[in-house]
Amino acid sequence: MSITPVILCGGSGTRLWPLSRQSFPKQFVPLVGNKSLLQLTLDRLAWCDNPVICVAAEDHRFLVADAIEAENVPGQVLLEPAARNTAAAMALAALLARAANNADPLLLFCPSDHHIPDAAAFAKTIREGVPAAEAGAIVTFGVVPSFPSSAYGYIQQGDERADGSRQVARFIEKPAPAAAQALLLQGHVLWNAGIFLTRASTLLAALAQHAADILQSCENAMAAPREDTVGQIHFVRPQAEPFLSCRSQSIDYAVMEPHDNVAVVPFQGQWSDVGSWNAVAELTDADDAGNRITGQGHALNARNTFIHAPGRTVVALGTQDLLIIDTPDALLVAQRDHAEQVKDVVAHLAQRQIPQAAMHRRVARPWGWYDSVDMGERFQVKRIGVKPGASLSLQKHHHRAEHWIIVKGTAEVTRGQEVYLLSENQSTYIPIGEVHRLHNPGKMVLEMIEVQSGSYLGEDDIVRLEDIYGRQPEPAKK
């Protein structure tokens, strides 16, 4: 038995705003034991014998790479030129897996943002699906329902198969509450978790039968992918133009519903898609009054209140049935019954072009991160962290000068023709138009305060001359 795990890392997680945003979706956010859901997924799949394939957006490539390196698992990252839903993402992964030594491995497709605490029970359930997958079925794994949820789709189980699984009788869309109750009363239904096990050839044949146009676009995109390696992570980039023409459709609609050889194996363990703040709250133990608190939250005379306060003191006094989510640049206070409507908040903010709809104050970069601490007319202050051995691109700016003050670690500074070291409490000045680079030669994170001043301070005022992370040189705003 040789299984290649494929983790689907797309999705924006808007229902977990303001912690999860387009620039930093929920699968990358540390939510459980200071680990992200993607890291937990990588841990959960460590028993598979083949290296993992992560399918992700270009903008999130180094968030995925950081998770892979943090968990010390072998893998590669397949970068979609644009989001085209799960049918295209799975097709790309199957084509990549098949191209490796003309192999036809069993592929285990898993979302990156689920929480499954019992990894051993999960692995046992997957192994139970192997005979059906080896016999040519697409195997899905349904979760035994614990309550009549309207947030999940359902799988109705059909006849038993000789391979130990059951035939899928039908897939059921997210039902209304009364319909969900009726489904549980009739029995033989499971929550649809979106986890699949299949031969690469089986999936590709099913795509050819039911969604030939999607498969053709993906085959064209994978005909000559661009590949590069940064550190220990191998990146594969399909050709953009043919992929952009691909139709966007979920694998459920494109293949699973019309296909006649789909089997299901029930999973009895605890499972959550962490799809709302109520689901996140359930990951934290409750006190005697039903309050659940993470970080620096305090609840006084409160009941059934969830507080997420990682950065500063947040007090809930006399509250009931509230969700309180605090971040450095946005605060959400919601009644618990309205948790599913948080995505509407994001749409509201985006329509009004409020940057917090999609962007965090702290922004991840391949070399580390920066945090916009303060901003005013003609100035901006950032706190910047650079990973050991990492370098910013060799660059210049047309409209801003920069002062750098080192507060932790050692910096190697390139300024024009000069290259020199700075240590803690030392500083330097980068004039407008001067070519410069920042490198961390040490073994600890380099932190510095950057003070920008000038007529324009946007992130597009960067002319990249050299870059070790595969980002293309780009002209700055004039």
C-alpha positions as semicolon CSV with decimal commas, in nm:
position;residue;x (nm);y (nm);z (nm)
1;M;0,000;0,000;0,000
2;S;0,157;0,327;-0,117
3;I;-0,045;0,641;-0,043
4;T;0,043;0,994;-0,155
5;P;-0,129;1,255;0,063
6;V;-0,261;1,563;-0,117
7;I;-0,359;1,860;0,100
8;L;-0,590;2,117;-0,057
9;C;-0,479;2,451;0,090
10;G;-0,720;2,684;-0,089
11;G;-1,006;2,876;0,070
12;S;-1,023;3,211;0,244
13;G;-1,204;3,114;0,565
14;T;-1,412;3,433;0,574
15;R;-1,637;3,295;0,848
16;L;-1,342;3,324;1,089
17;W;-1,283;3,694;1,023
18;P;-1,107;3,896;1,164
19;L;-0,849;3,630;1,250
20;S;-0,875;3,460;0,910
21;R;-0,847;3,690;0,609
22;Q;-0,767;3,655;0,240
23;S;-0,400;3,732;0,303
24;F;-0,380;3,486;0,596
25;P;-0,660;3,226;0,579
26;K;-0,766;3,005;0,869
27;Q;-0,558;2,702;0,763
28;F;-0,241;2,902;0,843
29;V;-0,361;3,056;1,171
30;P;-0,236;2,895;1,495
31;L;-0,562;2,776;1,649
32;V;-0,489;2,453;1,839
33;G;-0,190;2,415;2,071
34;N;-0,008;2,698;1,892
35;K;-0,022;2,500;1,567
36;S;-0,211;2,584;1,252
37;L;-0,473;2,351;1,108
38;L;-0,239;2,289;0,813
39;Q;0,040;2,181;1,050
40;L;-0,201;1,947;1,229
41;T;-0,307;1,803;0,893
42;L;0,056;1,742;0,799
43;D;0,108;1,566;1,134
44;R;-0,204;1,356;1,080
45;L;-0,077;1,234;0,742
46;A;0,280;1,158;0,849
47;W;0,210;0,782;0,836
48;C;0,167;0,791;0,456
49;D;0,470;0,651;0,275
50;N;0,503;0,911;-0,004
51;P;0,590;1,282;0,024
52;V;0,297;1,518;0,059
53;I;0,167;1,737;-0,224
54;C;0,016;2,068;-0,109
55;V;-0,201;2,253;-0,360
56;A;-0,204;2,624;-0,279
57;A;-0,234;2,974;-0,416
58;E;0,078;3,159;-0,529
59;D;0,019;3,425;-0,262
60;H;0,034;3,162;0,013
61;R;0,332;2,962;-0,113
62;F;0,566;3,045;0,174
63;L;0,299;3,005;0,439
64;V;0,264;2,647;0,312
65;A;0,642;2,604;0,293
66;D;0,682;2,729;0,651
67;A;0,427;2,473;0,772
68;I;0,601;2,188;0,588
69;E;0,939;2,290;0,730
70;A;0,796;2,333;1,080
71;E;0,662;1,977;1,076
72;N;0,978;1,843;0,906
73;V;0,793;1,636;0,646
74;P;0,903;1,580;0,284
75;G;0,682;1,749;0,030
76;Q;0,628;1,977;-0,263
77;V;0,393;2,267;-0,329
78;L;0,177;2,282;-0,641
79;L;0,087;2,646;-0,703
80;E;-0,241;2,727;-0,876
81;P;-0,224;3,038;-1,097
82;A;-0,580;3,119;-0,981
83;A;-0,853;2,962;-0,769
84;R;-1,062;2,720;-0,976
85;N;-1,223;2,509;-0,700
86;T;-1,153;2,150;-0,599
87;A;-1,207;1,968;-0,930
88;A;-0,919;2,154;-1,097
89;A;-0,698;2,140;-0,786
90;M;-0,738;1,762;-0,761
91;A;-0,682;1,719;-1,134
92;L;-0,352;1,911;-1,115
93;A;-0,235;1,696;-0,822
94;A;-0,330;1,371;-0,997
95;L;-0,142;1,477;-1,311
96;L;0,165;1,570;-1,105
97;A;0,158;1,242;-0,911
98;R;0,118;1,035;-1,226
99;A;0,408;1,216;-1,395
100;A;0,648;1,103;-1,122
101;N;0,810;0,790;-1,270
102;N;0,489;0,712;-1,458
103;A;0,340;0,602;-1,125
104;D;-0,025;0,546;-1,039
105;P;-0,034;0,597;-0,663
106;L;-0,330;0,599;-0,433
107;L;-0,404;0,966;-0,365
108;L;-0,553;1,074;-0,033
109;F;-0,712;1,418;-0,075
110;C;-0,764;1,611;0,249
111;P;-0,871;1,970;0,320
112;S;-0,607;2,167;0,507
113;D;-0,845;2,326;0,759
114;H;-1,010;2,036;0,943
115;H;-0,951;1,935;1,304
116;I;-0,937;1,560;1,374
117;P;-0,785;1,498;1,719
118;D;-0,756;1,117;1,694
119;A;-0,496;1,071;1,420
120;A;-0,472;0,694;1,480
121;A;-0,846;0,644;1,432
122;F;-0,831;0,856;1,117
123;A;-0,545;0,648;0,971
124;K;-0,732;0,325;1,053
125;T;-1,041;0,452;0,870
126;I;-0,837;0,550;0,563
127;R;-0,681;0,202;0,550
128;E;-1,030;0,052;0,555
129;G;-1,096;0,234;0,227
130;V;-0,787;0,100;0,048
131;P;-0,947;-0,221;-0,093
132;A;-1,227;-0,022;-0,259
133;A;-0,983;0,232;-0,402
134;E;-0,753;-0,041;-0,534
135;A;-1,058;-0,203;-0,698
136;G;-1,127;0,115;-0,897
137;A;-1,367;0,312;-0,678
138;I;-1,340;0,670;-0,565
139;V;-1,369;0,638;-0,187
140;T;-1,505;0,916;0,029
141;F;-1,504;0,921;0,409
142;G;-1,820;1,038;0,583
143;V;-1,837;1,150;0,944
144;V;-2,095;0,987;1,169
145;P;-2,323;1,282;1,264
146;S;-2,343;1,388;1,627
147;F;-2,633;1,631;1,577
148;P;-2,864;1,744;1,290
149;S;-2,640;2,009;1,133
150;S;-2,748;2,240;0,852
151;A;-2,389;2,351;0,793
152;Y;-2,276;2,027;0,625
153;G;-2,376;1,825;0,322
154;Y;-2,475;1,462;0,376
155;I;-2,395;1,125;0,219
156;Q;-2,666;0,861;0,207
157;Q;-2,516;0,513;0,233
158;G;-2,632;0,245;-0,006
159;D;-2,564;-0,127;-0,033
160;E;-2,265;-0,301;0,120
161;R;-1,981;-0,376;-0,119
162;A;-1,758;-0,682;-0,130
163;D;-1,456;-0,464;-0,042
164;G;-1,601;-0,372;0,298
165;S;-1,724;-0,023;0,209
166;R;-2,072;0,091;0,110
167;Q;-2,192;0,228;-0,219
168;V;-2,287;0,597;-0,210
169;A;-2,660;0,615;-0,280
170;R;-2,667;0,994;-0,315
171;F;-2,509;1,319;-0,201
172;I;-2,742;1,561;-0,022
173;E;-2,689;1,938;-0,021
174;K;-2,683;2,128;0,310
175;P;-3,038;2,070;0,439
176;A;-3,273;2,297;0,629
177;P;-3,290;2,221;1,005
178;A;-3,610;2,012;0,978
179;A;-3,467;1,815;0,685
180;A;-3,141;1,753;0,875
181;Q;-3,341;1,617;1,169
182;A;-3,535;1,388;0,934
183;L;-3,212;1,259;0,777
184;L;-3,072;1,157;1,113
185;L;-3,399;0,987;1,209
186;Q;-3,400;0,781;0,889
187;G;-3,040;0,671;0,950
188;H;-2,763;0,558;0,713
189;V;-2,643;0,914;0,652
190;L;-2,302;1,071;0,713
191;W;-2,163;1,423;0,703
192;N;-1,970;1,491;0,383
193;A;-1,615;1,574;0,497
194;G;-1,464;1,620;0,150
195;I;-1,194;1,355;0,203
196;F;-1,124;1,116;-0,087
197;L;-0,901;0,818;-0,161
198;T;-0,851;0,705;-0,522
199;R;-0,597;0,593;-0,777
200;A;-0,466;0,883;-0,984
201;S;-0,579;0,699;-1,298
202;T;-0,929;0,645;-1,153
203;L;-0,977;1,014;-1,080
204;L;-0,843;1,123;-1,418
205;A;-1,070;0,876;-1,598
206;A;-1,370;1,004;-1,401
207;L;-1,279;1,363;-1,489
208;A;-1,247;1,266;-1,854
209;Q;-1,595;1,114;-1,839
210;H;-1,777;1,389;-1,647
211;A;-1,569;1,708;-1,674
212;A;-1,348;1,669;-1,982
213;D;-1,304;2,043;-2,026
214;I;-1,161;2,084;-1,675
215;L;-0,922;1,795;-1,729
216;Q;-0,811;1,932;-2,067
217;S;-0,732;2,275;-1,919
218;C;-0,532;2,112;-1,640
219;E;-0,344;1,884;-1,881
220;N;-0,250;2,185;-2,091
221;A;-0,136;2,374;-1,782
222;M;0,078;2,079;-1,665
223;A;0,234;2,011;-2,006
224;A;0,541;2,215;-1,918
225;P;0,522;2,343;-1,559
226;R;0,784;2,578;-1,419
227;E;0,971;2,430;-1,124
228;D;1,209;2,575;-0,868
229;T;1,340;2,488;-0,525
230;V;1,378;2,730;-0,234
231;G;1,550;2,580;0,068
232;Q;1,410;2,226;0,098
233;I;1,074;2,303;-0,065
234;H;1,008;2,220;-0,429
235;F;0,755;2,445;-0,605
236;V;0,565;2,341;-0,920
237;R;0,390;2,614;-1,119
238;P;0,144;2,509;-1,395
239;Q;0,126;2,732;-1,701
240;A;-0,105;3,020;-1,620
241;E;-0,277;3,088;-1,953
242;P;-0,442;2,747;-2,007
243;F;-0,532;2,718;-1,640
244;L;-0,702;3,057;-1,628
245;S;-0,944;2,932;-1,894
246;C;-1,045;2,640;-1,671
247;R;-1,403;2,622;-1,547
248;S;-1,445;2,655;-1,169
249;Q;-1,643;2,370;-1,014
250;S;-1,626;2,157;-0,700
251;I;-1,530;1,792;-0,728
252;D;-1,868;1,700;-0,578
253;Y;-2,063;1,855;-0,866
254;A;-1,808;1,775;-1,137
255;V;-1,746;1,408;-1,057
256;M;-1,886;1,262;-0,735
257;E;-2,256;1,316;-0,796
258;P;-2,270;1,181;-1,155
259;H;-2,009;0,903;-1,108
260;D;-2,141;0,550;-1,057
261;N;-1,850;0,401;-0,864
262;V;-1,818;0,606;-0,545
263;A;-1,783;0,419;-0,216
264;V;-1,803;0,552;0,138
265;V;-1,640;0,449;0,464
266;P;-1,773;0,597;0,791
267;F;-1,542;0,778;1,031
268;Q;-1,648;0,742;1,396
269;G;-1,404;0,989;1,553
270;Q;-1,428;1,354;1,647
271;W;-1,420;1,588;1,347
272;S;-1,471;1,957;1,282
273;D;-1,427;2,168;0,972
274;V;-1,366;2,465;1,207
275;G;-1,607;2,654;0,984
276;S;-1,734;2,913;1,231
277;W;-1,639;3,087;1,553
278;N;-1,878;2,857;1,739
279;A;-1,672;2,563;1,609
280;V;-1,350;2,732;1,719
281;A;-1,500;2,795;2,061
282;E;-1,573;2,424;2,098
283;L;-1,198;2,356;2,077
284;T;-1,153;2,529;2,415
285;D;-1,277;2,387;2,747
286;A;-1,565;2,576;2,908
287;D;-1,577;2,702;3,266
288;D;-1,875;2,643;3,496
289;A;-2,068;2,929;3,332
290;G;-2,003;2,803;2,979
291;N;-1,743;3,069;2,900
292;R;-1,452;2,972;2,677
293;I;-1,143;3,192;2,678
294;T;-0,813;3,193;2,489
295;G;-0,533;3,443;2,543
296;Q;-0,579;3,741;2,771
297;G;-0,958;3,734;2,800
298;H;-1,153;3,770;3,126
299;A;-1,524;3,697;3,179
300;L;-1,704;3,844;3,483
301;N;-2,069;3,762;3,553
302;A;-2,083;3,631;3,197
303;R;-2,238;3,319;3,049
304;N;-2,167;3,123;2,730
305;T;-1,924;3,387;2,609
306;F;-1,621;3,307;2,392
307;I;-1,323;3,545;2,404
308;H;-1,025;3,518;2,170
309;A;-0,771;3,776;2,287
310;P;-0,413;3,681;2,196
311;G;-0,262;4,028;2,217
312;R;-0,420;4,242;2,487
313;T;-0,656;4,230;2,784
314;V;-1,022;4,196;2,686
315;V;-1,293;4,190;2,954
316;A;-1,651;4,072;2,906
317;L;-1,877;4,196;3,188
318;G;-2,232;4,066;3,223
319;T;-2,243;3,926;2,871
320;Q;-2,431;3,621;2,745
321;D;-2,403;3,415;2,425
322;L;-2,141;3,641;2,269
323;L;-1,838;3,583;2,047
324;I;-1,559;3,838;2,107
325;I;-1,264;3,815;1,867
326;D;-0,984;4,067;1,912
327;T;-0,694;4,136;1,672
328;P;-0,453;4,430;1,654
329;D;-0,655;4,612;1,386
330;A;-1,011;4,477;1,404
331;L;-1,259;4,362;1,669
332;L;-1,562;4,139;1,615
333;V;-1,846;4,119;1,868
334;A;-2,124;3,886;1,756
335;Q;-2,421;3,704;1,903
336;R;-2,349;3,331;1,885
337;D;-2,657;3,259;1,673
338;H;-2,513;3,489;1,403
339;A;-2,178;3,309;1,367
340;E;-2,259;3,186;1,015
341;Q;-2,316;3,545;0,900
342;V;-1,958;3,662;0,964
343;K;-1,885;3,609;0,594
344;D;-2,146;3,879;0,525
345;V;-1,942;4,116;0,742
346;V;-1,641;4,056;0,518
347;A;-1,850;4,128;0,208
348;H;-1,979;4,447;0,371
349;L;-1,626;4,569;0,452
350;A;-1,490;4,471;0,110
351;Q;-1,769;4,660;-0,065
352;R;-1,664;4,970;0,127
353;Q;-1,298;4,907;0,040
354;I;-1,194;4,875;0,403
355;P;-0,851;4,706;0,393
356;Q;-0,912;4,499;0,708
357;A;-1,158;4,292;0,504
358;A;-0,867;4,109;0,341
359;M;-0,537;4,225;0,491
360;H;-0,383;4,188;0,835
361;R;-0,168;4,452;0,997
362;R;0,100;4,186;1,021
363;V;0,187;4,056;0,672
364;A;0,374;3,732;0,597
365;R;0,662;3,744;0,351
366;P;0,892;3,465;0,225
367;W;1,177;3,610;0,428
368;G;0,970;3,667;0,744
369;W;0,705;3,928;0,823
370;Y;0,633;4,296;0,878
371;D;0,387;4,469;1,110
372;S;0,261;4,818;1,027
373;V;0,285;4,980;1,369
374;D;0,191;5,339;1,283
375;M;0,115;5,552;0,979
376;G;0,054;5,919;0,911
377;E;0,096;6,180;0,641
378;R;0,430;6,114;0,464
379;F;0,553;5,856;0,719
380;Q;0,505;5,492;0,817
381;V;0,659;5,281;1,095
382;K;0,704;4,905;1,055
383;R;0,839;4,632;1,277
384;I;1,019;4,380;1,056
385;G;1,127;4,023;1,132
386;V;1,372;3,835;0,908
387;K;1,420;3,459;0,944
388;P;1,774;3,322;0,998
389;G;1,961;3,307;0,667
390;A;1,687;3,496;0,483
391;S;1,725;3,807;0,268
392;L;1,496;4,073;0,133
393;S;1,522;4,137;-0,239
394;L;1,787;4,373;-0,374
395;Q;1,567;4,676;-0,437
396;K;1,520;5,049;-0,450
397;H;1,234;5,298;-0,404
398;H;1,143;5,603;-0,611
399;H;0,939;5,785;-0,347
400;R;1,057;5,695;0,002
401;A;1,365;5,694;0,222
402;E;1,408;5,451;0,511
403;H;1,570;5,451;0,854
404;W;1,651;5,107;0,998
405;I;1,704;5,051;1,373
406;I;1,814;4,701;1,476
407;V;1,643;4,581;1,796
408;K;1,730;4,210;1,792
409;G;1,994;4,002;1,617
410;T;2,247;4,104;1,352
411;A;2,180;4,259;1,011
412;E;2,396;4,253;0,701
413;V;2,313;4,569;0,508
414;T;2,384;4,634;0,142
415;R;2,360;5,005;0,058
416;G;2,486;5,097;-0,284
417;Q;2,841;4,962;-0,306
418;E;2,874;4,922;0,073
419;V;2,813;4,599;0,267
420;Y;2,832;4,623;0,647
421;L;2,698;4,465;0,968
422;L;2,469;4,623;1,225
423;S;2,390;4,486;1,572
424;E;2,132;4,576;1,835
425;N;2,077;4,951;1,894
426;Q;2,262;5,043;1,574
427;S;2,093;5,209;1,278
428;T;2,138;5,313;0,915
429;Y;1,972;5,539;0,657
430;I;1,865;5,441;0,302
431;P;1,813;5,750;0,080
432;I;1,548;5,766;-0,192
433;G;1,663;5,576;-0,502
434;E;1,951;5,394;-0,327
435;V;1,989;5,023;-0,409
436;H;1,974;4,822;-0,088
437;R;1,921;4,480;0,068
438;L;1,874;4,342;0,420
439;H;2,013;3,997;0,510
440;N;2,006;3,802;0,835
441;P;2,340;3,616;0,866
442;G;2,265;3,491;1,217
443;K;2,090;3,191;1,373
444;M;1,813;3,388;1,544
445;V;1,533;3,605;1,404
446;L;1,647;3,955;1,311
447;E;1,406;4,227;1,421
448;M;1,424;4,591;1,331
449;I;1,214;4,907;1,329
450;E;1,182;5,070;0,987
451;V;1,074;5,433;0,959
452;Q;0,966;5,526;0,606
453;S;0,925;5,886;0,492
454;G;0,832;6,027;0,156
455;S;0,559;6,134;-0,082
456;Y;0,431;5,780;-0,150
457;L;0,458;5,481;0,084
458;G;0,267;5,205;-0,099
459;E;0,401;4,851;-0,124
460;D;0,417;4,888;-0,503
461;D;0,700;5,144;-0,473
462;I;0,953;4,860;-0,494
463;V;1,188;4,796;-0,786
464;R;1,321;4,441;-0,736
465;L;1,663;4,395;-0,897
466;E;1,741;4,048;-0,754
467;D;1,527;3,806;-0,556
468;I;1,600;3,456;-0,425
469;Y;1,233;3,360;-0,380
470;G;1,126;3,337;-0,743
471;R;0,943;3,668;-0,741
472;Q;0,984;3,843;-1,072
473;P;1,160;4,181;-1,094
474;E;0,889;4,443;-1,117
475;P;0,871;4,816;-1,198
476;A;0,775;5,044;-0,914
477;K;0,500;5,303;-0,916
478;K;0,624;5,623;-1,080
